[in-house]
Amino acid sequence: MTIKLTNSKTRRKEVFEPLDPSNVRMYVCGPTVYDRAHLGNARPVVVFDTLFRLLRHVYGADHVTYVRNFTDVDDKINAKAAATGRDIRDITDETIGWYHDDMDALGARRPTHEPRATEYIGAMIAMIEGLIAKGHAYEAEGHVLFRVRSYAEYGALSGRSVDDMIAGARVEVAPFKEDPMDFVLWKPSEDAVPGWDSPWGYGRPGWHIECSAMAAELLGDSFDIHGGGLDLQFPHHENEIAQSACAHEHGAFARYWMHNEMLQVEGKKMSKSLGNFFTVRDLLDQGIPGEVIRFVLLSTHYRKPMDWTERKRREVEKRLDRMLPAVTAAISFGLAPSENWQDIPKGMFISLCDDLNTADAIFSLEAAADHLLQVCRGELAREGLTLENAARRAALEFLTGLDAFGLYSLMLDRRVRRMDAKEQLDQLHLRFALAYEHARQTKEFGDLDGLKSALIAAGVEVRMSKSGVELVPGPDFDPAKLEALR
């Protein structure tokens, strides 16, 4: 099956042809580890995790290498250490642990490699030395800077000339720079911040050189895909291309560049000043499960701005619950997802191969769930297959589709939670029925009203009549809120 991807560098949708089909290689810029990941940080994780899964299905699980780095040397980390008095390594270790927990909750696979920048300082120094030797970088006052105008194609990714960039962007002006656009490869460190010995003195790397060095060490001078958020296109990715192309003149660095658009909240840019800023952990702690967050993020094509809204979140809850009977039906056959791309629902696979069109793939996944239930009920012609074989085939396709979308394990967990919630409601139904009967006889409604209010707050519709009571979970049902009533 042919995969087509929109290449940010050429601004065209292109057929994906890996350099080596036996080792498809992808690099995605990871987080700077000083605080919790916010929802915007989660979008590239989910997007490129889905691409990782697709590549594994097409080329084989053992033939795809995915690298996502941790930037663990940065001024923001230094500032947090100074403000808290904590050791930098403690801060970065803790933050990486948070990141893993939160991204695991969204169903994201761990990449093949997760390098820490501090583990590749030697490779960065070696790359900088090579750039100086070739005339692409120079030392000045303990700094080493990349000579931007030495690379004729600088600006090709963002589509701007160097002079336009100087006129339209804020650049760091320093007296030791030959040109305002030259950027830092190495800078001096004071005693209070991390540093390493180098030919230019005690110091630390600039941000951009980190990814170039780690990508070269783990993926080679040329690899297939480089991804990240659109906010990284300039200057970070532009600078990566320049220094990597100059350091490895016979390498292509990344052949396909992919950028996901930015995230909004209720139609506005997410920011602390607007009060609409929240982390992934904030949402999880509010009882919004990982499958809901993942589904919302994938319901918009990665190259379009994505708007997180409460209305969308509620709708996704309903859509996921509508698939639960199909999950139950599929696992009843004792099947597990397949690694074979031919076992993904055809329409879903076509959509994913068309520039990772997850928005359309979702509809095909839901159609596969409906199809499975119809086959199990004997409502469809079975094309010469026995009912059991037809149902097993439909179940395998649905489960494999869930896995390709990163929802398989999350939906199994959701099914268990929903079953537990039903048991809780069954227990509360008896308790409420007794309270209702007591209130009718004594005219004392205090306990009944309190119980009713708590149920309504948990999203349960309470129906009372002379014939009895009924508790019906509504679209905002939150089983976690029932715990206080047990």
C-alpha positions as CSV (number, residue, x, y, z in Angstrom):
1,M,0.0,0.0,0.0
2,T,1.3,3.4,-0.9
3,I,1.7,6.0,1.8
4,K,1.5,9.7,0.9
5,L,2.8,12.4,3.2
6,T,2.7,16.2,2.9
7,N,6.4,17.3,2.9
8,S,6.6,20.7,4.6
9,K,9.9,21.4,2.8
10,T,8.5,20.9,-0.8
11,R,4.9,21.9,0.2
12,R,3.6,19.0,-1.7
13,K,1.9,15.6,-0.9
14,E,4.5,13.0,-1.9
15,V,4.7,9.3,-2.1
16,F,6.7,8.0,0.8
17,E,9.7,6.0,-0.3
18,P,12.0,5.1,2.6
19,L,15.7,5.0,2.1
20,D,15.8,1.5,3.4
21,P,12.5,-0.4,3.7
22,S,14.1,-2.7,6.2
23,N,14.9,0.2,8.5
24,V,12.5,3.1,8.2
25,R,13.7,6.0,10.4
26,M,11.8,8.8,12.0
27,Y,12.9,11.6,14.4
28,V,10.5,13.8,16.4
29,C,11.5,16.7,18.6
30,G,10.7,15.9,22.2
31,P,10.1,18.0,25.3
32,T,12.3,20.2,27.4
33,V,11.9,18.5,30.8
34,Y,11.2,21.1,33.4
35,D,7.5,20.9,33.9
36,R,4.3,18.9,33.1
37,A,3.4,18.5,29.4
38,H,0.4,20.7,28.4
39,L,-2.3,19.6,25.9
40,G,-0.5,21.2,23.0
41,N,2.6,19.2,23.8
42,A,0.5,16.0,23.5
43,R,-0.7,16.7,20.0
44,P,2.6,15.8,18.2
45,V,3.0,12.8,20.5
46,V,-0.3,11.4,19.5
47,V,0.0,12.3,15.8
48,F,3.5,10.8,15.3
49,D,2.6,7.8,17.5
50,T,-0.2,7.1,15.0
51,L,2.3,7.4,12.1
52,F,4.7,5.1,14.0
53,R,2.0,2.5,14.3
54,L,1.1,2.8,10.6
55,L,4.7,2.4,9.5
56,R,5.1,-0.7,11.7
57,H,2.0,-2.2,10.1
58,V,3.3,-1.5,6.6
59,Y,7.0,-2.3,7.0
60,G,7.0,-4.6,10.0
61,A,7.4,-3.9,13.7
62,D,11.1,-4.7,13.6
63,H,11.8,-2.5,10.6
64,V,10.9,1.0,12.0
65,T,13.2,3.1,14.2
66,Y,11.6,6.0,16.0
67,V,13.6,8.5,18.0
68,R,12.2,11.2,20.3
69,N,14.6,13.2,22.4
70,F,14.5,14.8,25.9
71,T,16.2,18.2,26.2
72,D,17.6,18.0,29.7
73,V,20.0,21.0,29.5
74,D,18.2,24.3,29.2
75,D,18.0,27.7,30.9
76,K,14.4,27.0,32.0
77,I,15.7,23.9,33.9
78,N,18.5,25.9,35.3
79,A,16.1,28.6,36.5
80,K,13.8,26.0,38.2
81,A,16.8,24.5,40.0
82,A,17.9,27.9,41.2
83,A,14.4,28.8,42.4
84,T,13.7,25.5,44.2
85,G,17.2,24.6,45.4
86,R,16.8,21.1,43.8
87,D,19.4,19.2,41.9
88,I,19.0,19.5,38.1
89,R,19.1,15.7,37.6
90,D,16.3,15.2,40.2
91,I,14.2,17.7,38.3
92,T,14.7,16.2,34.9
93,D,14.3,12.6,36.1
94,E,11.0,13.5,37.8
95,T,9.7,15.4,34.8
96,I,10.6,12.5,32.4
97,G,8.7,10.2,34.7
98,W,5.7,12.5,34.6
99,Y,5.9,12.7,30.8
100,H,6.0,8.9,30.5
101,D,3.0,8.5,32.8
102,D,1.0,11.1,31.0
103,M,1.8,9.9,27.4
104,D,1.3,6.3,28.4
105,A,-2.2,7.3,29.6
106,L,-2.9,8.5,26.0
107,G,-2.0,5.1,24.6
108,A,1.3,6.3,23.0
109,R,4.0,3.7,22.4
110,R,7.4,4.5,23.7
111,P,9.8,5.3,20.8
112,T,12.6,3.0,19.9
113,H,15.1,5.5,21.4
114,E,14.6,8.4,23.9
115,P,18.0,10.0,24.1
116,R,18.8,12.7,26.7
117,A,20.8,15.6,25.3
118,T,23.3,15.4,28.2
119,E,24.2,11.9,27.0
120,Y,25.4,13.2,23.6
121,I,27.6,16.2,24.5
122,G,30.6,14.5,23.0
123,A,28.8,14.1,19.7
124,M,27.7,17.7,19.7
125,I,31.3,19.0,20.4
126,A,32.6,16.8,17.5
127,M,30.0,18.2,15.2
128,I,30.8,21.8,16.1
129,E,34.5,21.2,15.6
130,G,33.7,19.9,12.1
131,L,31.6,22.9,11.3
132,I,34.4,25.3,12.4
133,A,36.9,23.4,10.3
134,K,34.8,23.7,7.2
135,G,34.2,27.5,7.8
136,H,30.5,27.2,8.7
137,A,31.0,28.2,12.3
138,Y,33.3,30.5,14.3
139,E,34.4,31.1,17.9
140,A,33.8,34.5,19.5
141,E,34.2,35.3,23.2
142,G,33.7,31.8,24.5
143,H,30.8,31.2,22.1
144,V,30.6,29.2,18.9
145,L,28.2,30.5,16.3
146,F,26.9,29.0,13.1
147,R,27.6,31.3,10.1
148,V,24.1,31.3,8.5
149,R,25.1,32.9,5.2
150,S,27.5,30.1,4.6
151,Y,24.6,27.8,3.8
152,A,23.0,29.0,0.6
153,E,19.7,27.1,1.1
154,Y,18.9,28.6,4.5
155,G,15.2,29.4,4.7
156,A,14.0,26.7,2.3
157,L,11.9,25.0,4.9
158,S,10.1,28.2,6.1
159,G,10.1,29.8,2.7
160,R,11.8,33.0,3.7
161,S,15.1,34.7,2.7
162,V,17.6,35.6,5.4
163,D,17.1,39.3,4.8
164,D,13.3,38.9,5.3
165,M,13.9,37.0,8.5
166,I,16.1,39.8,9.9
167,A,13.5,42.3,9.0
168,G,10.5,40.4,10.3
169,A,11.8,38.5,13.3
170,R,13.3,39.2,16.7
171,V,16.9,38.0,16.6
172,E,19.4,38.0,19.4
173,V,21.8,40.8,18.7
174,A,25.3,40.4,20.3
175,P,28.5,42.3,19.6
176,F,30.4,39.1,18.9
177,K,28.1,38.0,16.1
178,E,29.3,38.5,12.5
179,D,25.7,38.6,11.3
180,P,22.4,39.1,13.3
181,M,21.0,35.7,12.0
182,D,24.0,33.6,13.2
183,F,22.9,31.3,16.0
184,V,24.6,29.8,19.0
185,L,26.1,26.3,18.9
186,W,28.0,26.5,22.2
187,K,27.9,29.1,25.0
188,P,29.9,29.6,28.2
189,S,28.6,28.3,31.5
190,E,29.0,30.0,34.9
191,D,29.8,27.8,37.9
192,A,26.2,27.6,39.0
193,V,24.8,26.0,35.8
194,P,25.7,22.8,34.0
195,G,28.7,22.8,31.8
196,W,31.2,20.6,30.1
197,D,34.9,21.1,29.1
198,S,35.3,21.9,25.4
199,P,37.9,23.4,23.0
200,W,36.2,26.7,23.6
201,G,36.1,26.5,27.4
202,Y,33.7,25.3,30.0
203,G,30.2,25.6,28.6
204,R,27.0,24.0,27.2
205,P,25.4,23.4,23.8
206,G,22.9,25.6,22.1
207,W,19.4,24.1,21.7
208,H,19.6,23.5,17.9
209,I,22.8,21.4,17.8
210,E,21.3,18.8,20.2
211,C,18.8,17.3,17.8
212,S,21.2,17.3,14.8
213,A,23.8,15.4,16.9
214,M,21.4,12.9,18.3
215,A,19.7,12.3,15.0
216,A,23.1,11.6,13.3
217,E,24.2,9.3,16.1
218,L,21.0,7.2,16.2
219,L,19.7,7.4,12.6
220,G,22.6,8.4,10.4
221,D,23.5,11.3,8.2
222,S,20.3,10.7,6.1
223,F,17.0,9.4,7.4
224,D,13.4,9.4,6.3
225,I,11.1,11.6,8.4
226,H,11.5,14.5,10.8
227,G,8.4,15.7,12.7
228,G,7.3,18.2,15.2
229,G,5.0,21.1,15.9
230,L,4.6,23.9,13.4
231,D,6.0,26.3,16.0
232,L,9.4,24.5,15.6
233,Q,9.7,25.0,11.9
234,F,11.6,28.3,12.4
235,P,14.1,28.7,13.8
236,H,14.7,25.2,15.3
237,H,14.1,23.0,12.3
238,E,15.6,25.5,9.9
239,N,18.8,25.6,12.0
240,E,18.9,21.8,12.3
241,I,18.9,21.5,8.5
242,A,21.6,24.1,8.0
243,Q,24.1,22.7,10.6
244,S,23.4,19.1,9.6
245,A,23.7,19.7,5.9
246,C,27.0,21.5,6.4
247,A,28.3,19.0,8.8
248,H,27.5,16.0,6.6
249,E,27.8,17.3,3.1
250,H,26.9,14.0,1.5
251,G,23.9,13.4,3.8
252,A,20.4,14.4,3.1
253,F,19.4,14.7,6.8
254,A,15.6,14.3,6.8
255,R,14.0,13.7,3.4
256,Y,10.4,14.3,4.6
257,W,9.4,17.0,7.0
258,M,6.0,16.9,8.8
259,H,4.6,19.6,11.0
260,N,1.3,19.4,13.0
261,E,-0.7,22.6,13.5
262,M,-1.3,24.3,16.8
263,L,-3.9,23.7,19.4
264,Q,-6.6,26.0,20.6
265,V,-9.1,25.8,23.5
266,E,-12.7,26.9,22.8
267,G,-11.5,28.9,19.8
268,K,-8.7,30.7,21.5
269,K,-5.0,30.2,21.8
270,M,-4.2,28.3,25.0
271,S,-2.4,30.6,27.5
272,K,-2.1,31.1,31.2
273,S,-3.2,34.7,30.9
274,L,-6.6,33.6,29.4
275,G,-7.1,31.0,32.1
276,N,-7.5,28.2,29.5
277,F,-4.1,26.6,30.0
278,F,-4.0,23.1,31.3
279,T,-1.8,20.1,31.3
280,V,-2.5,16.5,30.3
281,R,-2.4,15.6,33.9
282,D,-5.0,18.3,34.7
283,L,-7.4,16.6,32.3
284,L,-6.7,13.1,33.6
285,D,-7.2,14.2,37.2
286,Q,-10.5,15.7,36.2
287,G,-11.7,12.3,35.2
288,I,-11.2,12.7,31.4
289,P,-9.7,9.4,30.4
290,G,-6.8,9.0,28.0
291,E,-8.9,7.5,25.2
292,V,-11.1,10.6,25.1
293,I,-8.1,12.9,24.9
294,R,-6.5,10.8,22.2
295,F,-9.7,10.6,20.2
296,V,-10.3,14.3,20.3
297,L,-6.7,15.1,19.2
298,L,-7.0,12.7,16.3
299,S,-10.5,13.9,15.2
300,T,-8.9,16.8,13.4
301,H,-6.3,16.4,10.6
302,Y,-2.8,17.0,11.9
303,R,-2.2,19.9,9.4
304,K,-5.3,21.8,10.6
305,P,-5.6,23.9,13.8
306,M,-7.2,21.7,16.5
307,D,-9.8,23.1,18.8
308,W,-10.3,21.5,22.2
309,T,-13.9,22.2,23.3
310,E,-16.1,20.8,26.0
311,R,-18.8,20.0,23.4
312,K,-16.3,18.0,21.4
313,R,-15.2,16.1,24.5
314,R,-18.8,15.1,25.4
315,E,-19.5,14.0,21.8
316,V,-16.3,11.8,21.9
317,E,-17.5,10.2,25.1
318,K,-20.7,9.1,23.4
319,R,-18.9,7.9,20.3
320,L,-16.5,5.8,22.3
321,D,-19.3,4.3,24.3
322,R,-21.1,3.4,21.1
323,M,-18.1,1.2,20.2
324,L,-18.0,-0.6,23.5
325,P,-20.5,-3.4,22.5
326,A,-18.2,-4.1,19.5
327,V,-15.2,-4.3,21.8
328,T,-17.0,-6.8,23.9
329,A,-18.1,-8.8,20.8
330,A,-14.6,-8.8,19.4
331,I,-12.7,-10.0,22.5
332,S,-15.3,-12.7,23.0
333,F,-13.5,-14.6,20.1
334,G,-10.2,-14.6,22.0
335,L,-8.5,-12.6,19.3
336,A,-5.7,-10.0,19.5
337,P,-4.8,-7.3,17.0
338,S,-2.8,-8.4,14.0
339,E,0.5,-6.8,12.8
340,N,-0.6,-7.4,9.2
341,W,-1.8,-4.2,7.4
342,Q,-4.3,-6.3,5.4
343,D,-6.2,-6.8,8.7
344,I,-6.9,-3.1,9.2
345,P,-10.4,-2.1,8.0
346,K,-9.8,-1.1,4.3
347,G,-11.3,2.4,4.5
348,M,-9.5,3.2,7.6
349,F,-6.2,2.1,6.1
350,I,-6.7,4.1,3.0
351,S,-7.4,7.2,5.1
352,L,-4.3,6.7,7.2
353,C,-2.1,6.2,4.1
354,D,-3.5,9.5,2.7
355,D,-1.3,11.9,4.6
356,L,-2.4,10.4,8.0
357,N,-6.0,11.5,7.6
358,T,-7.1,10.4,11.1
359,A,-10.3,12.5,10.9
360,D,-11.6,10.2,8.1
361,A,-10.1,7.1,9.6
362,I,-12.2,7.5,12.7
363,F,-15.4,7.1,10.6
364,S,-14.1,3.9,9.1
365,L,-13.2,2.6,12.5
366,E,-16.7,3.3,13.8
367,A,-18.1,1.7,10.6
368,A,-16.0,-1.4,11.4
369,A,-17.6,-1.6,14.8
370,D,-21.1,-1.3,13.4
371,H,-20.2,-4.0,10.8
372,L,-19.0,-6.4,13.4
373,L,-22.2,-6.1,15.4
374,Q,-24.4,-6.5,12.3
375,V,-22.5,-9.7,11.3
376,C,-22.8,-11.1,14.8
377,R,-26.6,-10.5,14.7
378,G,-26.7,-12.2,11.3
379,E,-28.0,-9.0,9.6
380,L,-25.4,-9.1,6.7
381,A,-24.8,-11.5,3.8
382,R,-21.8,-13.5,4.7
383,E,-20.2,-14.0,1.2
384,G,-19.9,-17.7,1.5
385,L,-18.4,-17.7,5.0
386,T,-19.9,-19.3,8.0
387,L,-21.4,-16.9,10.5
388,E,-18.6,-17.6,12.9
389,N,-15.8,-17.1,10.4
390,A,-17.4,-13.9,9.1
391,A,-17.7,-12.6,12.6
392,R,-14.2,-13.6,13.5
393,R,-12.9,-11.8,10.4
394,A,-14.9,-8.7,11.3
395,A,-13.6,-8.9,14.9
396,L,-10.0,-9.2,13.8
397,E,-10.3,-6.1,11.5
398,F,-11.9,-4.0,14.2
399,L,-9.4,-5.0,16.9
400,T,-6.5,-4.3,14.5
401,G,-8.0,-1.0,13.6
402,L,-8.3,0.0,17.2
403,D,-4.6,-0.9,17.7
404,A,-3.5,1.1,14.6
405,F,-5.4,4.0,16.1
406,G,-3.8,3.5,19.5
407,L,-7.1,2.7,21.2
408,Y,-6.9,-1.0,21.7
409,S,-5.7,-1.2,25.3
410,L,-7.5,2.1,26.2
411,M,-10.8,0.7,25.1
412,L,-10.3,-2.5,27.0
413,D,-9.7,-0.4,30.1
414,R,-12.8,1.7,29.3
415,R,-14.9,-1.4,29.0
416,V,-13.8,-2.5,32.5
417,R,-14.5,0.9,34.0
418,R,-18.0,1.0,32.5
419,M,-18.7,-2.5,33.8
420,D,-17.5,-1.4,37.3
421,A,-19.7,1.7,37.0
422,K,-22.7,-0.5,36.2
423,E,-22.1,-2.5,39.3
424,Q,-21.8,0.7,41.3
425,L,-25.1,1.9,39.9
426,D,-26.8,-1.4,40.6
427,Q,-25.7,-1.1,44.3
428,L,-26.9,2.5,44.5
429,H,-30.2,1.7,42.8
430,L,-31.1,-0.5,45.8
431,R,-30.0,2.1,48.3
432,F,-31.9,4.8,46.4
433,A,-35.0,2.7,46.2
434,L,-35.0,2.1,49.9
435,A,-34.5,5.9,50.6
436,Y,-37.3,6.7,48.2
437,E,-39.7,4.3,49.9
438,H,-38.7,5.6,53.3
439,A,-39.3,9.2,52.2
440,R,-42.8,8.3,50.9
441,Q,-43.7,6.8,54.2
442,T,-42.2,9.3,56.6
443,K,-42.3,12.5,54.4
444,E,-38.7,13.0,55.4
445,F,-36.8,13.8,52.2
446,G,-33.4,14.9,53.5
447,D,-31.5,11.7,52.8
448,L,-33.3,11.1,49.5
449,D,-32.6,14.7,48.2
450,G,-28.9,14.4,49.2
451,L,-28.5,11.1,47.4
452,K,-30.4,12.4,44.4
453,S,-28.2,15.5,44.1
454,A,-25.0,13.4,44.3
455,L,-26.2,11.1,41.6
456,I,-27.2,14.0,39.3
457,A,-23.7,15.6,40.0
458,A,-22.2,12.3,38.7
459,G,-24.2,12.6,35.5
460,V,-26.9,10.1,36.4
461,E,-30.5,10.7,35.4
462,V,-32.8,9.9,38.3
463,R,-36.4,8.9,37.3
464,M,-38.9,8.4,40.1
465,S,-42.5,7.3,39.7
466,K,-45.1,5.4,41.7
467,S,-43.9,2.2,40.2
468,G,-40.4,2.7,41.4
469,V,-37.1,4.4,40.6
470,E,-34.7,4.1,37.6
471,L,-31.0,5.3,37.5
472,V,-29.8,6.0,33.9
473,P,-26.2,7.1,33.2
474,G,-26.3,10.2,31.0
475,P,-23.8,11.6,28.5
476,D,-21.8,13.3,31.3
477,F,-21.7,10.3,33.5
478,D,-18.6,10.2,35.7
479,P,-18.2,7.0,37.6
480,A,-15.4,8.5,39.7
481,K,-18.0,10.8,41.4
482,L,-19.9,7.8,42.7
483,E,-17.0,6.7,44.9
484,A,-18.1,9.1,47.7
485,L,-21.5,7.4,47.8
486,R,-20.2,3.9,48.3
